[in-house]
């Protein structure tokens, strides 16, 4: 038993075993972070369900039904008959201008915060050249009296007031639903007057008061599409198929401008049926909260193995250099304290700013581990050493998660420096002749006195 206690290889094996054991609660902490993040998403979904989902305004698209005659064959009787099939032709505007004013707000569900918004979206533009011949459609089969202008709205629950369409000099109101699901799946429609052989330009305009949550996107259906957004929100994220051509973000909010040509997307200005999907080209803004505490907590938790391994390595070198013996149970208690840091960080960050939560959790953990080390080793110097090493580790990780773009670079350099320090301080240790703990040598048996010594 004494040999096991003082065996360097036995102690290294015990430390490795404890590190592996502590990976179990560490993985449980990461699972807890993901669970809390899932709960947050559920809360956001519940609020969005009542207020309005993330919105994508698609279109406008003019849809005109027409009849196509096809031959239906009967293989048994070897006969055929002509069947009339209803299909739809779709036309996009030559010019589309969108001006939006987005007014965000924050709603809470339990401890979670959700970004919602009210918006006023003004659309205007020009349709022209409803050329059915170019689509190989006989004008005699077209139902011009059933032509509609359709606008896609992801969640119609967000519509706050009746929507009026101005088409040339005519005014009409939109109805719920669309004439066809070929292009727009959920939205509104309004009847418009067009005639056979109509080659004139038609100007349209409408205003939509729309509620939604987190995201507001548009589709560039115009031959030339111009989108302008203004909002007092100070932390937008511009996403989707296209980024703004011009943007301004300051403490008063943001302004963004997009200019998209029909050459920038992969569908034409007119087609038949459902062969093209305009939603794939959507773009817009996400109204992000300033921080995502769960993602940052998860990133910190990835460094748990580094904290545990380096802290145990420090204790191990203290044993070697100071000739003391630290019990595996004491290693385990310190490791558990390091794991609890992540639960403290997670719980604190749900109620305060992440940086403040990190500092508070780190200070509590530093105090606990350093005071415990001082008590078990009866050495204030070693306690301060452990405090200093953990302080550097927590500072290093904190700096790394702040520099997202350089996290890998800083992390790699930090790991290299840590390894270099360990190699430097262990360079002169005789690992084969080393034993742990205080060694009490067996007293040599007294030599028998010679006759000369008695005489």
Phi and psi in degrees as a GROMACS rama.xvg file:
@    title "Ramachandran Plot"
@    xaxis  label "Phi"
@    yaxis  label "Psi"
@TYPE xy
-65.0584  -39.2336  UNK-2
-63.925  -39.6424  UNK-3
-63.2865  -39.3425  UNK-4
-63.9315  -36.9165  UNK-5
-98.7577  -0.792155  UNK-6
-76.3495  125.134  UNK-7
-66.8694  -37.2191  UNK-8
-72.1728  -35.6998  UNK-9
-63.995  -41.3766  UNK-10
-67.4404  -40.159  UNK-11
-62.2901  -40.8105  UNK-12
-62.2832  -41.3538  UNK-13
-62.7063  -42.6804  UNK-14
-63.9967  -44.5611  UNK-15
-62.0833  -41.2116  UNK-16
-61.7224  -42.3288  UNK-17
-66.4777  -39.1121  UNK-18
-61.0422  -43.267  UNK-19
-65.3202  -39.6367  UNK-20
-62.4528  -41.1453  UNK-21
-71.3648  -14.1094  UNK-22
-66.5997  -23.3113  UNK-23
-66.3517  -55.346  UNK-24
-64.9952  -28.1185  UNK-25
-64.2991  -43.2301  UNK-26
-66.6286  -32.8618  UNK-27
-65.5535  -36.4753  UNK-28
-64.5833  -43.2257  UNK-29
-62.7223  -37.9813  UNK-30
-63.7449  -37.4569  UNK-31
-64.6989  -39.5662  UNK-32
-62.0662  -44.7389  UNK-33
-64.8668  -36.4269  UNK-34
-65.2932  -43.0777  UNK-35
-66.0568  -36.6311  UNK-36
-65.5809  -38.4032  UNK-37
-64.4086  -38.879  UNK-38
-63.4852  -39.0927  UNK-39
-61.9388  -43.939  UNK-40
-63.995  -35.6085  UNK-41
-65.7028  -40.3251  UNK-42
-63.9327  -41.1963  UNK-43
-62.7907  -41.8636  UNK-44
-63.7811  -38.1224  UNK-45
-66.2915  -43.039  UNK-46
-66.5529  -43.0835  UNK-47
-63.8162  -34.4277  UNK-48
-62.8316  -35.9077  UNK-49
-84.2362  -31.3322  UNK-50
-93.2008  -50.0118  UNK-51
153.155  134.667  UNK-52
-74.993  175.581  UNK-53
-57.0521  133.78  UNK-54
-108.638  139.481  UNK-55
-125.808  120.432  UNK-56
-94.0438  113.274  UNK-57
-109.339  134.197  UNK-58
103.045  -162.88  UNK-59
-79.8158  154.756  UNK-60
-131.427  129.763  UNK-61
-89.3265  124.249  UNK-62
-116.858  129.901  UNK-63
-127.851  123.652  UNK-64
-78.607  151.295  UNK-65
-148.959  162.521  UNK-66
-102.602  136.637  UNK-67
-123.383  135.551  UNK-68
-104.036  124.09  UNK-69
-125.691  154.041  UNK-70
-90.2352  128.178  UNK-71
-107.592  119.964  UNK-72
-94.5988  141.921  UNK-73
-109.463  105.366  UNK-74
-66.2859  -32.6465  UNK-75
-69.0875  -46.4229  UNK-76
-92.8481  -2.67446  UNK-77
53.4833  44.0104  UNK-78
-127.36  170.141  UNK-79
-144.946  157.944  UNK-80
-136.724  155.714  UNK-81
-91.6913  126.499  UNK-82
-117.299  137.471  UNK-83
-90.7457  126.74  UNK-84
-118.272  133.476  UNK-85
-87.1384  123.385  UNK-86
-131.821  178.304  UNK-87
-135.736  139.798  UNK-88
-106.009  142.1  UNK-89
-125.141  135.834  UNK-90
-128.108  137.77  UNK-91
-105.771  157.307  UNK-92
-73.9072  151.283  UNK-93
-72.4706  -34.2332  UNK-94
-136.504  135.276  UNK-95
-138.277  124.332  UNK-96
-120.823  130.106  UNK-97
-126.657  126.165  UNK-98
-122.336  124.424  UNK-99
-127.616  138.346  UNK-100
-116.313  118.029  UNK-101
-112.918  121.25  UNK-102
-113.749  103.029  UNK-103
-83.6148  162.809  UNK-104
-149.833  164.907  UNK-105
-118.486  127.074  UNK-106
-114.067  152.124  UNK-107
-119.095  143.172  UNK-108
-131.358  110.682  UNK-109
61.2781  -123.765  UNK-110
-96.1157  5.80722  UNK-111
-101.879  147.805  UNK-112
-114.093  136.353  UNK-113
-126.741  134.928  UNK-114
-90.7107  123.599  UNK-115
-124.544  171.147  UNK-116
-152.725  154.843  UNK-117
-108.204  140.537  UNK-118
-139.669  152.121  UNK-119
-119.699  113.799  UNK-120
-111.723  119.881  UNK-121
-106.015  125.411  UNK-122
-118.908  135.082  UNK-123
-150.682  159.908  UNK-124
172.022  -162.408  UNK-125
-137.794  131.779  UNK-126
-106.964  143.203  UNK-127
-156.433  167.07  UNK-128
56.8485  67.0998  UNK-129
-79.5293  81.4593  UNK-130
-93.3241  96.9909  UNK-131
-77.8709  -25.5225  UNK-132
-64.1299  -36.0065  UNK-133
-65.8937  -23.1973  UNK-134
-96.1807  7.84835  UNK-135
59.4149  46.5252  UNK-136
-120.689  127.388  UNK-137
-72.2788  122.94  UNK-138
-59.1266  -23.7355  UNK-139
-69.4178  -18.541  UNK-140
-97.5343  2.79077  UNK-141
-91.987  135.301  UNK-142
-94.5949  82.2873  UNK-143
-64.8112  -27.6813  UNK-144
-72.165  -10.1759  UNK-145
-108.48  14.1726  UNK-146
-67.0827  139.153  UNK-147
-134.674  151.408  UNK-148
-100.839  126.003  UNK-149
-118.387  138.035  UNK-150
-126.65  127.234  UNK-151
-83.972  132.09  UNK-152
-132.187  122.549  UNK-153
-59.0441  -49.4069  UNK-154
-124.976  101.607  UNK-155
-64.9641  -15.9433  UNK-156
-63.4928  -22.1351  UNK-157
-79.6231  -9.9896  UNK-158
-69.7997  125.927  UNK-159
-100.091  -20.9598  UNK-160
-149.951  165.159  UNK-161
-60.1398  142.869  UNK-162
-111.271  125.706  UNK-163
-106.552  137.918  UNK-164
-105.366  128.644  UNK-165
-102.916  111.361  UNK-166
-117.333  106.378  UNK-167
54.8316  -118.12  UNK-168
-100.59  8.24992  UNK-169
-101.811  145.944  UNK-170
-121.889  135.796  UNK-171
-149.047  165.288  UNK-172
-106.641  148.008  UNK-173
-75.1015  151.193  UNK-174
-113.061  159.222  UNK-175
-74.6107  144.69  UNK-176
92.6009  172.557  UNK-177
-129.379  157.385  UNK-178
-67.1347  -32.381  UNK-179
-145.078  151.738  UNK-180
-96.4715  12.3195  UNK-181
-59.9519  -41.7753  UNK-182
-114.915  -49.9018  UNK-183
-112.92  127.02  UNK-184
-90.8269  -37.6288  UNK-185
-135.357  125.805  UNK-186
176.419  -151.895  UNK-187
-133.049  160.365  UNK-188
-143.027  154.196  UNK-189
-141.721  138.008  UNK-190
-70.989  141.893  UNK-191
-133.289  148.102  UNK-192
-90.87  112.771  UNK-193
-132.282  159.29  UNK-194
-128.595  164.755  UNK-195
-64.3291  136.885  UNK-196
73.4222  15.9101  UNK-197
-72.0522  113.1  UNK-198
-113.781  7.73158  UNK-199
-83.5271  166.496  UNK-200
-91.7752  141.559  UNK-201
-123.906  121.963  UNK-202
-95.13  137.712  UNK-203
-130.896  159.019  UNK-204
-158.823  151.499  UNK-205
-161.777  159.909  UNK-206
-129.137  131.745  UNK-207
-119.068  120.022  UNK-208
-91.4685  112.754  UNK-209
-131.48  132.992  UNK-210
-100.93  149.904  UNK-211
-164.59  -173.853  UNK-212
-137.881  134.005  UNK-213
67.7569  -52.9853  UNK-214
-122.68  146.045  UNK-215
-139.528  115.057  UNK-216
-122.855  161.479  UNK-217
-136.467  164.752  UNK-218
-117.279  138.354  UNK-219
-87.5392  70.7907  UNK-220
-83.0971  -11.7073  UNK-221
-76.8562  153.119  UNK-222
-59.3095  -33.5531  UNK-223
-131.248  122.371  UNK-224
-117.617  125.097  UNK-225
-119.665  125.279  UNK-226
-125.75  129.291  UNK-227
-124.851  129.738  UNK-228
-125.075  138.204  UNK-229
-129.355  142.192  UNK-230
-161.604  148.705  UNK-231
-79.2129  1.72648  UNK-232
-72.3357  132.216  UNK-233
-99.0184  -5.82895  UNK-234
-128.739  63.7033  UNK-235
-81.8881  159.523  UNK-236
-129.399  120.817  UNK-237
-92.896  118.993  UNK-238
-132.358  -177.774  UNK-239
100.632  -161.796  UNK-240
-70.6223  -29.029  UNK-241
-133.197  142.633  UNK-242
-95.7356  157.832  UNK-243
-61.7488  144.157  UNK-244
-74.2529  -26.4035  UNK-245
-148.605  140.347  UNK-246
-148.79  154.333  UNK-247
-144.449  122.529  UNK-248
-127.289  122.825  UNK-249
-145.584  -166.699  UNK-250
-69.4837  -12.8277  UNK-251
-92.4669  -9.19793  UNK-252
134.257  -152.736  UNK-253
-138.305  154.402  UNK-254
-131.607  135.012  UNK-255
-139.227  146.432  UNK-256
-136.626  130.427  UNK-257
-118.215  140.693  UNK-258
-129.68  113.061  UNK-259
-122.717  131.304  UNK-260
-97.2393  160.103  UNK-261
-66.2166  -20.1536  UNK-262
-72.8134  -15.9842  UNK-263
-86.3763  -3.5996  UNK-264
-124.814  173.093  UNK-265
-113.54  44.5218  UNK-266
-151.765  153.294  UNK-267
-82.9498  -173.756  UNK-268
-87.2881  -14.1231  UNK-269
-154.837  143.405  UNK-270
-162.94  171.774  UNK-271
-109.454  144.936  UNK-272
70.6517  -158.613  UNK-273
-108.001  45.469  UNK-274
-82.8534  -13.0438  UNK-275
-129.759  148.924  UNK-276
-123.355  110.658  UNK-277
-80.1338  -19.5609  UNK-278
-66.9988  -24.5979  UNK-279
-65.1871  -17.9491  UNK-280
-101.447  12.7399  UNK-281
-68.7874  155.127  UNK-282
-154.338  164.724  UNK-283
163.384  -145.697  UNK-284
-130.944  146.5  UNK-285
-108.235  130.154  UNK-286
-89.7583  87.5367  UNK-287
-80.9763  146.291  UNK-288
-70.691  152.819  UNK-289
-56.1258  -34.0043  UNK-290
-137.875  155.649  UNK-291
-118.488  93.726  UNK-292
-62.82  -33.9355  UNK-293
-69.4146  -40.6461  UNK-294
-64.4249  -39.5094  UNK-295
-71.1294  -38.6391  UNK-296
-62.9672  -38.9674  UNK-297
-65.8069  -38.5105  UNK-298
-65.0979  -39.6451  UNK-299
-65.2955  -40.1427  UNK-300
-64.5729  -22.922  UNK-301
-64.8383  -21.2627  UNK-302
-92.1635  10.2481  UNK-303
-59.729  -42.5835  UNK-304
-62.1482  -34.163  UNK-305
-65.9  -45.3767  UNK-306
-59.2231  -50.5117  UNK-307
-64.652  -46.4593  UNK-308
-63.9833  -44.3856  UNK-309
-70.4779  -36.3867  UNK-310
-65.5332  -43.9749  UNK-311
-64.5089  -37.9352  UNK-312
-62.8771  -38.0962  UNK-313
-63.786  -45.1399  UNK-314
-60.9564  -38.7068  UNK-315
-64.4152  -43.4539  UNK-316
-69.5135  -31.0819  UNK-317
-62.4442  -42.2021  UNK-318
-59.4117  -42.5419  UNK-319
-69.5642  -49.6862  UNK-320
-78.3507  -30.2682  UNK-321
-99.1677  -2.18707  UNK-322
55.7414  47.895  UNK-323
-120.039  166.248  UNK-324
-120.912  120.989  UNK-325
-106.586  125.147  UNK-326
-71.6529  145.031  UNK-327
-54.3157  -33.1214  UNK-328
-62.1011  -36.3746  UNK-329
-68.8884  -38.2241  UNK-330
-57.2468  -46.3849  UNK-331
-63.1561  -41.86  UNK-332
-63.7627  -41.8316  UNK-333
-64.131  -41.1101  UNK-334
-61.8729  -39.8394  UNK-335
-64.5533  -38.8118  UNK-336
-61.2095  -39.2512  UNK-337
-66.7631  -35.2122  UNK-338
-70.3366  -38.2114  UNK-339
-63.5427  -24.7779  UNK-340
-51.463  -40.2282  UNK-341
-72.3088  -33.9847  UNK-342
-70.9348  -36.2829  UNK-343
-62.4134  -45.37  UNK-344
-60.3819  -44.7622  UNK-345
-62.1321  -48.1544  UNK-346
-69.2603  -40.1015  UNK-347
-65.7267  -40.2232  UNK-348
-67.7108  -17.9137  UNK-349
-76.6931  -11.1871  UNK-350
-125.697  -3.05333  UNK-351
-153.045  175.912  UNK-352
-61.5447  145.35  UNK-353
-60.6738  -44.9435  UNK-354
-60.3333  -41.7087  UNK-355
-66.8663  -38.9679  UNK-356
-63.5241  -39.3863  UNK-357
-63.2769  -47.2496  UNK-358
-62.2379  -44.3581  UNK-359
-63.6229  -46.1428  UNK-360
-64.5701  -38.6752  UNK-361
-67.0971  -42.3899  UNK-362
-62.3077  -43.9157  UNK-363
-63.1388  -42.9602  UNK-364
-67.6531  -42.7739  UNK-365
-59.3113  -45.0895  UNK-366
-63.7172  -43.8204  UNK-367
-63.4942  -49.1436  UNK-368
-69.0702  -43.9568  UNK-369
-67.8974  -40.3036  UNK-370
-66.6977  -39.1207  UNK-371
-64.6221  -41.302  UNK-372
-63.0866  -42.9577  UNK-373
-60.2556  -38.7087  UNK-374
-71.2996  -42.9524  UNK-375
-78.6598  -27.4721  UNK-376
-101.826  -2.69984  UNK-377
54.5218  39.6082  UNK-378
-144.799  113.458  UNK-379
-67.8431  -32.6391  UNK-380
-61.3361  -44.7267  UNK-381
-68.0311  -38.011  UNK-382
-59.3334  -42.6265  UNK-383
-67.3026  -34.5433  UNK-384
-62.7709  -47.9527  UNK-385
-61.354  -41.9687  UNK-386
-58.7474  -46.2503  UNK-387
-64.016  -41.6328  UNK-388
-65.5401  -46.0696  UNK-389
-65.7438  -36.032  UNK-390
-60.9057  -43.9232  UNK-391
-64.251  -39.5361  UNK-392
-63.9898  -48.3243  UNK-393
-63.3372  -38.504  UNK-394
-65.6499  -41.1127  UNK-395
-62.1369  -46.6545  UNK-396
-66.3585  -40.4163  UNK-397
-60.9097  -44.3129  UNK-398
-64.3696  -38.4516  UNK-399
-64.0733  -43.6818  UNK-400
-74.2185  -18.3931  UNK-401
-76.1425  -33.0284  UNK-402
-98.3718  76.6102  UNK-403
-59.924  -41.3293  UNK-404
-69.7405  -25.2541  UNK-405
-114.931  17.9087  UNK-406
-60.4945  -44.7578  UNK-407
-65.4802  -42.6733  UNK-408
-63.211  -49.8374  UNK-409
-64.1956  -41.0923  UNK-410
-63.3195  -42.3208  UNK-411
-65.4775  -44.0834  UNK-412
-63.7725  -41.1586  UNK-413
-62.3226  -43.7081  UNK-414
-62.9891  -38.5177  UNK-415
-63.7085  -43.532  UNK-416
-64.146  -42.1036  UNK-417
-61.147  -45.2797  UNK-418
-62.9227  -40.6881  UNK-419
-62.2906  -40.3513  UNK-420
-64.3137  -44.6731  UNK-421
-62.1298  -43.8181  UNK-422
-64.823  -36.2594  UNK-423
-65.356  -48.1102  UNK-424
-75.6041  -15.1845  UNK-425
-105.098  8.85851  UNK-426
-68.5055  -27.9957  UNK-427
-106.772  9.50723  UNK-428
-80.042  130.676  UNK-429
-87.2683  92.7889  UNK-430
-66.7765  -32.5566  UNK-431
-75.4224  -32.5615  UNK-432
-95.4711  7.93947  UNK-433
-89.8059  139.058  UNK-434
-132.156  153.083  UNK-435
-92.6981  156.302  UNK-436
81.3971  176.08  UNK-437
-72.6777  129.44  UNK-438
-104.581  120.827  UNK-439
-103.134  113.407  UNK-440
-76.3278  143.437  UNK-441
-71.0228  128.795  UNK-442
-64.866  137.735  UNK-443
-68.472  140.524  UNK-444
-64.9415  142.696  UNK-445
-63.6561  138.49  UNK-446
-73.3464  138.742  UNK-447
-65.8929  137.869  UNK-448
-73.0611  141.618  UNK-449
-79.404  166.674  UNK-450
-61.9012  -29.4518  UNK-451
-67.0329  -33.0403  UNK-452
-71.8218  -23.9689  UNK-453
-86.6818  -18.6378  UNK-454
